[in-house]
Amino acid sequence: MKLRVLGILSVLSVLIVIFASTAILTSASRELTQELQINRAAALNRLAQVAFDAATDGESTQLQTEMDRYSGLYGEGVLIGLPQGTLRSGGLSEDRADVRDAVARAKLNLSDTTLSPLQPFGTGSEVMSRSFGSASQVLGEAVLEVNLDAARQKLRERWLLVGVAAAALAAVLLLGAARVTRWVLRPVLRLNSAVTELEATGRTGQLPEDGPPELRELSRSFTRMARTVSDSIDSQRQLIADTSHQLRNPVGALRLRIDLLVLELQTAREHQAAAGVLAELERVEGILDGVLKLATAEHRAFEDSAGGPLGTRLRGQPAVIDPYPVLQEETERAGPAARRSSSSILLADPPDPAVHIACNAAELAQMVGELINNAIKYADGARISVAVRVRPDAVAVEVSDDGPGLSTEERAAATSRFWRSPQHREIRGNGLGMTIVDKLAGANGGRLLLAEASPHGLIARIEFPRAVTQRKEALE
């Protein structure tokens, strides 16, 4: 947009300079032509008057003297036809076609004292002619050669002056166009950045009020709207977190009452009904626990990505940690659950040398724990591998299994809230685990990637940029 607006203003500026320069140069050419024409017409009239006296008296000596003096002074030829003969000075003769034409017109009593408009480049001269005599009789013809070189030189000097002035004016106009474009578009670009930030984080800083009045009002309106949207999102997120938290108490009390009630039951049918109630209660507890974790993860993600004006981060950078000890701890913690489901967990050897990432250790443990638990739950009896993979510019924490895996479409939808694969409908779960991992990964500057394992299974990979110090050491 900036290039388009600046391009239009630049073209208009150049056109203005061209039109103004053309007008000035045309006026200069017309002025010099008129000045030269008036001067030479006066000289031709004077020579014609002397020639008339010479034709009347029959004495041409004075006329020849005047002609020679004029030619010596201006370097221009003169030709005058008298009844007694033709006088010449300055080398002008009837051998030139334009001179013959001028003499022929003068004999017909047609005067020609106009000059063509001057051009800065060119050579040659022009002639002016007129007749002299009485009202009823033409006594002779006077032809004057007009040398245009001096006038052309003056015109070239004016062209040079106008060219320099035009270049300076064009530079000023282009600079002004650039400043005007920047002044007009700066609020638009800030508004675009703020819209992108609001879309990504749900928050944005207050826009500076500058630029044209209309854009200032637009910035104020957007700031008010963004604040309303941010407050609404925060309220919704807080409502979910508070609701999930507050429901824990009545759900806990309900579980206690059901446990006490079970002690009073007598028949197998009553115990079976109570088991169904307990299963549903556990499902509700799982959903509440998942929603609370998701609300916390989303709050973390938005808190980390949102900040001051136009995305200035307010939070400090996460601590730089070695991810391998976290993987060891989570692998050991998940061991009993894996054995109960006939699964095995293999932790790969640590990278040598050790690598580091910028991530909250507790949140990394939560992410790894969710991925391992998902593998145990949905890939019953599978071999689960946990490893730290090192790449030139990234470090990946990887959890893979050789279970049934997910299709391409299912992997794309796996991070959606409450999404569950159709093949896992019979397995208890709430469909929030991958969403929580995805949000926490983004909050720590990483990303969750799901890929197909070979020959079958699922690879869940959390990629983090390598810590700055680690990257410097690798380059060295």
Secondary structure by P-SEA (a helix, b strand, c coil): caaaaaaaaaaaaaaaaaaaaaaaaaaaaaaaaaaaaaaaaaaaaaaaaaaaaaaaacccaaaaaaaaaaaaaccbbbbbbcccccccccccccccaaaaaaaaaaaacccccccccccccccbbbbbbbcccccccccbbbbbbbbaaaaaaaaaaaaaaaaaaaaaaaaaaaaaaaaaaaaaaaaaaaaaaaaaaaaaccccccccccccaaaaaaaaaaaaaaaaaaaaaaaaaaaaaaaaaaaaaaaaaaaaaaaaaaaacccaaaaaaaaaaaaaaaaaaaaaaaaaaaaaaaaaaaaaacccccccccccccccccaaaaaaaaaaaaaaaaaaacbbbbbccccccbbbbbccaaaaaaaaaaaaaaaaaccccbbbbbbbbbccccccbbbbbccccccaaaaaacccccccccccccccccccaaaaaaaaaaaacbbbbbbbcccbbbbbbbbbcccaaaaaaaac
